[in-house]
Structure formats: C-alpha cells, structure tokens
Amino acid sequence: MAFRVCLRSSIVARRLLGDSNFLHSAFVSSSRTLLPEPVNTRLYTTSALWLGCRRFGSVPQITDVTYEQLKKLLVGGEAAVIDVREPWELREYGSIPGSLNVPLGQVSTALQLDPEEFNEKYGGEMPQKVDNIVFTCLAGIRSKNALEMASELGYKEVQHYPGGWQDWAKNEHLN
C-alpha cells in the first residue's frame, strides 16, 4: 500500500517537473502494481522522492547524534550505547564510558539473543525493540551499518554517532 502511494506521488511529481521519460506507462490495479518497461531507476535514488516515500514506509527515521546529545543520553541513562568496534580497538584506543561492546559482525545475532545470553556474552542489559539505541564505532562508518541492521530487525529508536570514538576523544581531550 505504501509503495503504491509513493509510486503514484512520484509519477505525479515527475510529470509536473516535465520528466516525460520517467515511466512510459504505469498501471496500478486493485490487487497489485504492474510496472511495464522501461522504468527510470533514478526514481529510487532521488533523495527528495526517497525521503517522501520513507514517510509512508515502516523504516524508522535515521538520526545522527552529536557529542553533546550523546553525553546527555549517557548521563540520563536514556539510551543503550553500543560500540561496534573490535575488542582490540577498544583496548588500543579506548571506549566511551557506559557503552557496550558488540562487534559489528555480531550485531545481528546479538540483537536476536535471549536477554540472559546477551547479558552473559556482552556484560550488559540487552536493549528492547522500543529502547533508544545509539551505535558508535571509530569514525562512524560501521555504526551506520549496525544501525541499518537493527532497523531491519525491528528496532524503532536507533541512532548513530557519526563522529565515533575519534570525535568523543577530541571533545573529551583524550588525544
């Protein structure tokens, strides 16, 4: 249903903008959507249309967290902070106080564990699907991947600290 609404909106937007090459024909029946060729694949990569489609979908909105916001969340205990770096990286560089270490390769499996197993393996309380989770790593790339994994598993309140440990250390003057 959401896809149909989004497709219809996209067709109207493209026609209004004068892109006649967008879709030669699109037929939306009551039971399914048929897309005869050719389809312009730019529809799926145009950020304005993608953002419009996301409002209708079930994918949660991805938000970045700043250093100040993360600090506030940690002080208030309002979020589970999960560092997705490898354990050796935490030993070598350091870690954000109060964060749990779940390496990126284990995030998907870890978030599907029984809460007791999660606690035994990672030394902290497993976040629930409605809990606020902030993923972090060294520079923000792996944490964004972890955020996407958690979203796919049904976690609703997932966030991402794009600065990662490097930004944290700079702001904490730990260089």
N, C-alpha and C positions, 0 to 999 in steps of 0.2 A: 504494500500500500504506500509506504513512504517513498519507495523508489518511483512508483507511478506519479505521485505528486511532484517529486523532484524532477522527473523527466519532463512532465508537462510544463513545469515552470521554466526549465532550461530551454525547451523548444520555443516557448513564447519569448523569452529573453533574447535568444539568438535571432529570431525573426525580427524582433523590434530593433535589434542592433544591426540588422542588414546582412547577416551571415547566411546567405541562401544555400551555401554548400554544407551547412550543418547536418541536415538529415533530409534526404530526398523524400522519404516518406516514413511516417511512424504511425502504427496502428495500435491503439490501446483498446483491447476488448474487455469485457467484464470479467473474464476469467484469467487473462494473462496479457503480458505485454509482448508484442511482436516487433522486432526491430529489423526490417529488411535492410539489406546493404545498400549503399555504403553508410557507415556511421562514422562521424568525425570523432576521433578519440580525444581531441582536445577538450571535449565536454568534461571528461573525467579528471583532467589535470588543471583546469581553470580554477584558480583558488577562490574567486568570488562565487562561482557556481558550486564548488565543493563545499564551501562554508555554508551556503544556503541549504544544501542537501543534508548536511550534518545535523541541522536543527531538527529534521524530521526523523532521523535515524536513532538507533539506540546506543550509538557510540558516545561516551561521555566527552565533554569538552576538555581538552588538554590545556592545562595551565602551568606556566612556569612559576617558580617560587624564587624570590630574591633572598639574599643573605639575611636581611632584616626580618622578612616573613618567616624564614626557616628558624631563625633564632627564637622568634616569638612562639612558634608552634612547639619547639622543643621545651621552652620554659613552661608553657602552659600544659604540656603533655597532650596536646591536641592532635598529634599525628604520630604514626609509626614511621620512622626514618630508616630506610633500608639502603645500605651501601652495597652496590653490586660488583665491587672490585674483588679481585682475588685476595685471599688471606695474606699472601706475601706482600701485596701492595699496602695493606693496612699496617703491617709491621714496618715496612720501609718508610712510608710517607706519613702515616698517622691516620686517625679517623675522627669523624665528627662525634663528640660525646653524646651518648644516648642512642646512637644508631646501631642497627643490627647488621651483621654481615651475611648476605646471601649472594654468593657469586652469580653473575648473570646466567651462566649455563645451568644453574639450579633453580632459578626463579619460578619458572612454570611448574615444575614438580613440587617445589616447596610450598607454593600457594594452594596446592591441592592436597597437602598432607593433613592428617588428623592434627588438631591443635596440640595434643600432647607430644606427638612425634616432632612437630615443628619446634616446640619448646626444647625438647631434648637435643635436637640437632643444631639449632641456631641460638640457643640460650636466651630466648625472649618469647613474649606472647605473640601468637600468630594473629595478624590483622584479619578482621572480618570483612566481608564484601562491602559493608557500608562504612567502614572506618576510613579516615583520611590517611593516605599513604603518600610519602614523599620519597622518591627514588633519587639516589645520588651515586656518583662514581668519581673518577679523577677529573674529567673535564666536561662531562655532560652528554657524551655520545651513548655509552652503554646504558645510562639511566633512562634515556628516552626509549631505548629498545625494551627495557624492563617495564616501563610504563605501558607501552603498547601490549606487551604480553599480559599484564594484569588486567587491562581493559578488556582484552579478548576473553579472559576468564570470568568476567562479570563484575570486577571490582569497579565501583562507581566513583569514588572520590580519590582518584590517583593524580599525583602531581609530580613535577620534575624540577630538580635543582640544576639548571644548566651550567652553573659555574663549577659545580662539583667541589672536590677537595681543594683544588688549586685556588678557587675563589674564597673558600672558607679560610684556608691558611693565610691568604693575603689579608683578609678582613680581620682575622684574629692575630695578625702579625706573627705568624709561626714560620715564616720563610727560613 
